[in-house]
Amino acid sequence: MKTNQENFKIVDINDLADICGFFNGETPVNNGYGCNHPDVEDSEIVRIVDGEEFRVGNEELRYKILKVALRKKYGSYQNIEKALATEEGKLYAGKIRNELCYDDSFIEKFGCKIIGKCYSFSCPIANRCDVQDLREYESDFLSDYEDEEGDYRTDFMLVTDPELIEKL
């Protein structure tokens, strides 16, 4: 299916990042490829110290947040152990692990912040192109990839949003 050239544009992900408005290059996450879009799929928790972001490791931070949250609710280590032996305590710990550790306002209470990661495969504003997309849209970039075996993925993005296309 051929599409009107004005309805789409194929660009390198870096060119899209330059104009998308959500790109965050001032973060230690994903080698400086951060994303502030509310629908970003992949993210990481960072620790904030004196306004500066530090990567610690998601699981380590989530574990520390869980411990502090349990301590705030139940007090001593002995009380935490007693609470975790109950259904209510297990449910609360599960809620922290599976829900609250993904909530910006909850994370901020512990000096942390959730930063999205900018990836071509999970971009909320454009689609990642593969060789088939390049063939379908008759891209000038196809010659660089057409000899590849299989469904080779590229770093090109298929942009269909008219406002973004105009900015490009």
Sequence and secondary structure as in RCSB ss.txt:
>XXXX:A:sequence
MKTNQENFKIVDINDLADICGFFNGETPVNNGYGCNHPDVEDSEIVRIVDGEEFRVGNEELRYKILKVALRKKYG
SYQNIEKALATEEGKLYAGKIRNELCYDDSFIEKFGCKIIGKCYSFSCPIANRCDVQDLREYESDFLSDYEDEEG
DYRTDFMLVTDPELIEKL
>XXXX:A:secstr
    GGG EEEEHHHHHHHSS EE SSSGGGG EE  TT S EEEEEEETTEEEE  HHHHHHHHHHHHHHHHH 
SHHHHHHHHTSHHHHHHHHHHHHTGGG HHHHHTTTEEEEEE  GGG SSSEEEEHHHHHHTT TTGGGTTTSSS
S EEEEEEE  HHHHHH 
